[in-house]
Each structure stands twice: as structure tokens, then as C-alpha cells.
């Protein structure tokens, strides 16, 4: 059984050219630096009104990669959210919402800080 992160950002205005450039840069950096051979941040088109970002990332089933992968992608999504702070973000691990904290970013209760 696989587990995936799902993420979206919604706001009335579309991404500006500068925001799109920054989002593309952040995604490229995080995807390129991901230390495991697994899926990476994947954005796709959305028919949902005002959705400026929509994507998912499958988490490895390898027991040694699950926690480091989650921490890595939560850090990446934190950077993306901070690049678009005026959007309404939704991040979940399958059906479980992922907690947001203004200071520390995305995390799940009990997930170690191994960043």
C-alpha cells in the first residue's frame, strides 16, 4: 500500500511571472536534491477554481526512507508555502491533514526533526 502527500494552494489571483519562476526554482532544487530514488514534487493542472498549485508526491515504502522522506518533503512544502503566503494551502498525507505552524512550517505530531 502506498502513501502520498497531496498539496494545493488556492487564491483569487493567478501566479505572477516572478512567483512562477520562484516556484519552479524551488521545485527543481528540491527534486534534484532529494536523496532517494522515489517520486518527487509533481504539480498538475487543476479544474478547481482559483487553484494556483496542485500536486502530489508518493512516499517510498522502504522503511528506512519513510521518515526522512516525509521530513524532506514537509520542508520543501514549507518553502513553497512561504513563497506564496497569501494563498490558502491544503497539505495532507493521504486523508490526514498535515499541521502548519508559522514558525516551524509543516509537520506531523511525533515526527522527529531530523532536518
N, C-alpha and C positions, 0 to 999 in steps of 0.2 A: 504494500500500500504506500502510495507516495503522499507527501505533504508539500503544499505550495504556499508561498506568500502571494497575496493579492494586494494591489495598491492602486489608488486613484486619487486625483486631485481635481476639484471642481471649483469653478468661479465663472462669473458672467463674461469677463473679457478673455479673449484668446491669448496665447503666449505671444509676447513680443519677440522680435528677431533676436534681441540680446538674451532674453530668457531661454529661448530655444537653443541658442548657442551654448549657454551655460549648462542647461540640462543635458544636451548631447555630450558635452565635455565630461561632466560628472559620470554619466553612464559609461562612457568609453573608458575612463580611468578605472572605475570600479570593476567593470567587466574584465579589462586587461590584467588587473592586479589580483583577481580572485585566485586563491592558491590551489583550488581543487578543479578536477575535470568534471564539471557539472554544469547545469543550466545557469545562465546569468540573467541580469535585468533585461526583461523583454517587454517593450512597450508595443501596444497595438491600438488600432483605431477603435473608437467607441461611438455608438449611436446615441449614447446618453447625453442629453442636452448639457452644455456648459462643461463637459468633461475635457480638461486640458491634458491630463495624463491618465493612462490606464494600462496596467500591466500585471505580469505575474512572473514568479521565479520558482521553479521546482527545487525543493531541498533534497539533497542526497540522502539515500537510505543507509549509507555507510555510517555505522555508529560512531566512528572516530571523527566524522566530518559534520555531523548534525549541529552540535552546539557552536563550533567555530563558524560554520556557515551562517547560522542564524544571527550571531553577533555581527558578523561581517556585513550581511545584508541590512540589518537594522541600522548600522552606522551609515551605510550608503543611502538608505531611505531618509535618515535624519538629515543628511546633507542636501538631498533633493528637496525635502520639505522646507528647509531653511532658505533654499534658493527661490522658493515660491511661497513665502509666508502668508500671503493674502488669499490663499486657496483653502478650501475645506478638504482636508485629507482623510482618507479611509485606508487603513492598513490592517490586514488580518492574516492570520496563519490558519489556513483552511477557514473554518467558521468562527475562530476565536479572535476577537479584536485585539490588536496589539496596543499596549499602553503608550501614551505620549506624555513626556514631561518636558516643559520648556527648557529646563537646564540640561538634562541628560539625553533627551531625544527618545527614540523608540526602544522599548524593552518589554520583556515578559517577566512576571514575578518569578523569582528564583533563578533566573538566567544569570550566570556569573558574568562579571565584567572582565572579559579576557581580551579586550581590545588593545 
